[in-house]
Amino acid sequence: MTQTSENAIEPYTLLRASLALFKKAPAELGPEERRRAERQARSEYDIETRVLHSAEAAGVVISDRELELAFSEVRGRFDSDEAFRAALAANRLDEASLKAALARQCKVNTVLERVAARSPKVNEVEVGIFYHLHPEKFRLPEQRDARHILISINPDYPENIREQARRRIDEIARLLQRKPYQFPELALKHSECPTALDGGALGTIVRGKLYPELDGALFSLKENEISGVVETEIGFHLIQCLKIIRAETVSLKKAAPKIKALIQERYRRNCQRTWLASLPEVDRQCR
């Protein structure tokens, strides 16, 4: 697929730029959004053209299977053939032009992957230096596994006016004093938070993620302890600490694989950027 003039924009590249920038199709963009998407699409297309005219691209062939997998991935985002074809038409594409654009993209990605493979390999010394220069990245704060029950305050509903909401949460608290193991059941039955469907489970929490009142209550509890009634701006809560995960510093041995992967990815990107910067401009007549 070619650009016929300086102002022409390949439809699939424009679609990609529009989705990346605004999570919208080109037809949904406002004038300024459209201009930004077009600028990015032209820039991406120019870079891809330089990649495809490089010596490294000369021997790259995209197999029919690879192309079919890429096409199937795009097709799989739609519920029906009709919806798929309608989306293609709305973006000035058809199956043939989409496959051509995908083949181009696959070839560019393959070339960039081959270039990235030239990057130097990370050694243990580099991993150790990174670990000791960034100790804050390997300190894990204290965490708590928790679940809670919410009775909201809402004057529009008789059962949720302040007095009634407090009465309801107090009754649940009394039940839990006798039978704390019923917390998930009571959350499912009474809680007005979406977590009710999962027995009130909040998951693993670090300080500062909840309302301040709930945060303070949770981090003052012992394991399996249930708080008293806690009031926040949205209503009344009961919160239970299921498990305390103490703060710790991740060891170098445990952190090493992630550090190595992080540094290696930086090397790969730097290698690609340096190579791209070395590519000559391509005559527009060749595109």
Buried (B, 14 or more C-beta within 10 A) or exposed (E): BEBEEEEEBBBBBBBBBBEEBBEEBBEEBEEEBBEBBBEBBBEBBBEBBBBBBBEBBEEBEBEEEBBEEBBEEBBEEBEEEEEBBEBBEEBBBEEEBBBBBBBBBBBBBBBBEBBBEEBEEBEEEBBEEBBEEEEEEBEEEEBBBBBBBBBBBBEEEEEBBEEBBBEBBBEBBEBBEEEEEEBBEBBBEBBBBEBBEBBBBBEEBBEEEBBEBBBEBBBEBEEEEBBEBBBBEBBBBBBBBBEBBEEEEBEBEEBBEEBBEBBBEEBBEEBBEEBBEEBEEBEEEEB
